Amino acid sequence: MLGKVELKKAVSQRLLEGEPPPLGPFRTFQVPIGQIADLAGLSLSRLINADRLVRGQLESGVAPKAIKLESTEQIRL
């Protein structure tokens, strides 16, 4: 796990390289947009229909759910 100074340096370096920053010293999840909309009481139907996380999970026969991210390679875009 990176400390504050190391994390700041790593973020700056990755952004200069055009890469996403490291996830940092906290738990990070990718959550289906529909779950966020339900919790927030928002209408996000266009985004829900475009949610690649859900689409990929359904194609794999998995019920849509949040996934804990350990690295940026796990992010479904």
Residue pairs with C-beta under 8 A, 6 or more apart in sequence:
1 25
2 10
2 22
2 24
2 25
3 25
7 22
7 24
7 25
10 21
10 22
11 21
11 22
14 20
14 21
14 22
15 21
19 72
20 72
20 75
22 72
23 69
23 70
23 71
23 72
27 68
28 68
28 69
29 66
29 67
29 68
29 69
30 53
30 66
30 67
30 69
30 74
30 75
30 76
31 53
31 66
32 48
32 51
32 53
32 54
32 64
32 65
32 66
33 44
33 47
33 48
33 51
33 53
33 54
34 44
34 48
34 51
34 54
34 64
35 64
35 66
36 42
36 44
37 43
37 44
37 47
37 48
48 54
52 76
52 77
53 64
53 67
53 76
54 64
56 76
57 63
57 64
57 65
58 64
67 74
69 75
